[in-house]
Amino acid sequence: MGIFNDFTRLNTVTGTVEFLKDPIDNTVEAVKSAVDAVSHPVVTAEKAINAVNASAESYETTLDLYRMQQDEGAAEEYKASIAGQLLGGGAAGVAIKKGVDATIDAVQASNAAKIAEVAKQERIVENNVNVENPSFVDSAVRDFQPGTTHRAENINAGQVTDRDGLQRVDTQKSLNDQQIAENLGFKKSGHPLTGENGILTPLIKQLTEAALNAEIENYLEENPKPSNRRNGYSRKTVKSSSGSFELETPRDRTGDFEPQLVKKNQTKLSEEIDSKVISLFALGMSYRDIQKHIADIYALDISEGAITNITDKLIPELRAWQQRPLDAVYPFVWLDAIHYKIKDEGRYVNKAVYTVLGLNTEGHKELLGLYLSESEGANYWLSVLTDLQNRGIQDILIACVDGLKGFPEAIAAIFPQTEVQLCIIHQIRNSLRYVASKDQKAFMTDLKPVYRADTKQAAEMALDELEAKWGEKYGVVIQSWRTKWHLLSAYFKYPKAIRKPIYTTNAVEAVHRQFRKLTKTKGAFPNENSLLKLLYIGIQQASEKWTMPVTNWGQTITQLSIYFEGRLDDIIKL
C-alpha cells in the first residue's frame, strides 16, 4: 500500500501541476498583453465590446481559477488588467499597469497554495480507486517510472477524470460557475448573449466602470490638490450594441476630471447604432420601421427625433458633395427632373428635383448634382448649368434632355459647342397622349420605322409615310415631330456604339427608379432636407455598382474624338 501511495502522490501532483499550468501561462500572457496595451491611446468602447466577445471564454475561465483560490483580490486585479487590455491605455492605463504588476506577482505567489490543494485531490483520488482490484495495483506498480505521469484506468464509474487520471471536483466548479453568474446578476439559465437582460451587458458595464475608476485614480495622482478627492458617482443610461445599461462615472470634488473613455454627455459607447440607423434609412425604411428594427436588434427604444438627428449628419456630407469640383470634359450628360410633394409654409406643394448624370472620360457614370426647385423650367435649368460650369466643367460633347421648351437654348447659352439630343422616349410618350387609345397600337407600328431607321434619310422617308397615313387625323402630333426633328434626329449621324446611350434619357431614368424605390413608402416630406438626404444616401448606394466602364468604351471615345475633333486631345494621348 505504501508503493501505491507513492505512485498516487506523484501522479496526482504531476497531473495537477500540468492541469494548472495552462491557465497560469494564459493569464501571464494576457497580463503581458495588457502591459503592452498601456502605451496605446484610449479608443472607443466599441473596441472593448468586440474584444469581450472574442475573449469572454478566457476571461471567465481565469476568473474561475482565481475564485478556486478564494483570492478575490487577485480576481479584481485581473479584471482591471483585462479592462486595460481591452479599453486601451491613456490615463487609465498608467493606473492599470500597477494592478497588472501586482497581478503577475499574485499569480506566481499562488503556486504554493495550488500545490497544497493537490494533497486534498490526492485523497479524493485514493478514496475513489477500486483497491479491491489487485491487477490494477500490480499494473500501476509495474509500469510506474519516476518523472512520468500515468493514467488511472480504474476510477469508479460515474467519476469525471482529466487526461492524467485526476478526478475533477465538478461540484466546486459548479459552485464557482454559479458564483460568477450570481455576481453578474444571472441566477437562472436561458438569458440571451446581448440585448435586454443579455449576459454581456453587465460584463461591459463592469469593464467600463473599472477603467473609469482607474482613470480618475490616475488623474488624482497626477494632479494632486489638497481639497480634491473622489466625490461619488454620476449616473446615466448608456446605449451599446449589446444593450443599454446604467453607467456610474466617478467624480472629483472640484469637477475638473474629464473622463476620456466615456465622455461627459456621451450616451452611446460606439457609432454602431448610428451606422445601423443610417443603413436602414438608406433602404427607404420609414422611421417607425427603423424604430422597430433597432428595438429587435439592440433592445433599445429610439425616438423619431433621435433618428432625425442621426440622419441629419448626412446633410453636411450632401452640401460638400454638391460643391465638389468636377472634371473639365464630359462626353455625355443626361439631364432630367423628378417631382415630389414637400411641405412648404404649412401646405404641401410639388417640387422638382433636377438630376444631372454624366459619363466621364473613363466611361464611368457619375451623378454630377441634385438641385431642388418649385417647378421644372428652362430658367432654373440655366442656373443648374451655370453651377456645373462654376464647379469646373468646360465642355460637354452631347447633352441628352427631354422635350422641355427652352431647354436646348439654355444649354447653348452656357455650353455653345454642346450638341443636344432630345429623348426619343419622351417624344413618343408625349405623342401618344394625343392619339386615341384604339389607334395607339397601329400608330406605334408606323412610328417605329422613324426612330429605328439606320440613316437619317430613311427616317425622314418613314416620317413622310407616317404623315401621309395619320396626318389628317393627328396633325398636331406629326407637326411636333417636324418642328423638333433637328434635335430628335441628331443621333443618326453616329455609329451604334454612340447612338445607344444618347437617343434616350434611360440612364438618368434608371437613377430616378432608384429614387422612387427609396421614397415609395413616403407620401410627402416635411422639408427639403428630409428629401435630399434620402436621395443622397440612395445615390451613394447606387453608385457603388458603377465600377465598370460602359461597354466598348475604348471604341466609343475613339469615335467621339473623330466627330468632335480637337475637343478630346487632352484626354486621348497616343
GISULDA-V379061 format. One record per residue. D_FIRST is the distance of its C-alpha to the first C-alpha in whole Angstrom. Layout:
BEGIN
((D_FIRST) (D_FIRST))
END
This chain:
BEGIN
((0) (4) (5) (5) (6) (9) (10) (10) (12) (14) (15) (16) (18) (20) (21) (22) (24) (26) (26) (28) (30) (33) (34) (34) (36) (38) (39) (40) (42) (44) (44) (46) (48) (49) (50) (52) (54) (55) (58) (59) (62) (61) (62) (62) (60) (60) (58) (55) (55) (55) (52) (50) (51) (49) (46) (45) (42) (41) (42) (41) (37) (37) (39) (36) (33) (35) (35) (31) (31) (34) (36) (40) (42) (40) (41) (44) (45) (43) (46) (49) (48) (48) (51) (52) (51) (53) (56) (57) (58) (61) (61) (58) (56) (56) (55) (52) (51) (50) (48) (46) (46) (44) (42) (41) (40) (38) (36) (35) (34) (32) (29) (28) (28) (26) (23) (23) (23) (20) (17) (19) (18) (14) (14) (16) (14) (11) (13) (15) (12) (13) (10) (12) (13) (11) (13) (12) (9) (11) (13) (12) (10) (14) (16) (14) (17) (17) (20) (20) (19) (18) (18) (16) (18) (16) (17) (19) (22) (25) (23) (24) (22) (24) (24) (21) (19) (19) (20) (24) (25) (28) (29) (29) (31) (33) (34) (35) (37) (39) (39) (41) (43) (44) (45) (47) (49) (47) (46) (47) (46) (49) (51) (52) (52) (55) (58) (59) (55) (54) (50) (51) (54) (52) (50) (54) (55) (52) (52) (56) (56) (53) (55) (58) (57) (56) (59) (61) (59) (60) (63) (63) (62) (64) (67) (67) (70) (70) (70) (68) (65) (63) (65) (63) (63) (66) (65) (66) (65) (64) (64) (62) (61) (58) (60) (62) (60) (61) (61) (61) (62) (62) (65) (67) (69) (72) (71) (71) (68) (68) (65) (65) (62) (64) (68) (70) (71) (69) (68) (66) (63) (65) (68) (66) (67) (71) (70) (69) (72) (75) (73) (74) (77) (78) (77) (80) (78) (80) (79) (77) (75) (74) (73) (71) (69) (68) (67) (65) (63) (63) (63) (66) (69) (72) (76) (79) (80) (76) (77) (80) (79) (77) (79) (82) (80) (81) (85) (85) (83) (86) (89) (87) (87) (91) (92) (90) (92) (93) (94) (98) (98) (97) (99) (98) (98) (98) (99) (99) (98) (96) (97) (95) (96) (95) (96) (99) (100) (99) (100) (99) (100) (100) (99) (99) (96) (97) (95) (96) (94) (94) (93) (93) (93) (90) (90) (88) (89) (89) (90) (92) (93) (93) (96) (97) (101) (102) (104) (104) (107) (109) (109) (105) (105) (107) (105) (101) (103) (104) (100) (99) (102) (101) (97) (98) (99) (102) (103) (102) (103) (103) (103) (102) (103) (104) (108) (108) (112) (112) (109) (110) (113) (110) (108) (111) (112) (108) (108) (111) (110) (107) (108) (108) (106) (107) (104) (105) (103) (104) (108) (107) (105) (108) (111) (109) (110) (113) (113) (113) (110) (112) (113) (110) (109) (112) (112) (109) (110) (113) (111) (108) (111) (112) (108) (107) (109) (109) (112) (114) (117) (115) (114) (117) (119) (116) (117) (121) (120) (118) (121) (123) (121) (120) (122) (125) (122) (119) (122) (120) (116) (118) (120) (116) (115) (119) (118) (115) (115) (115) (112) (110) (111) (110) (107) (109) (110) (106) (104) (101) (98) (100) (102) (99) (97) (100) (102) (100) (98) (95) (93) (94) (94) (90) (89) (91) (89) (86) (88) (88) (85) (84) (86) (87) (85) (87) (91) (92) (91) (91) (92) (92) (89) (87) (89) (89) (85) (84) (86) (85) (81) (82) (84) (81) (79) (82) (82) (79) (80) (83) (81) (83) (87) (89) (90) (92) (92) (93) (96) (97) (97) (99) (102) (102) (103) (106) (107) (107) (108) (107) (105) (101) (102) (99) (97) (97) (97) (98))
END
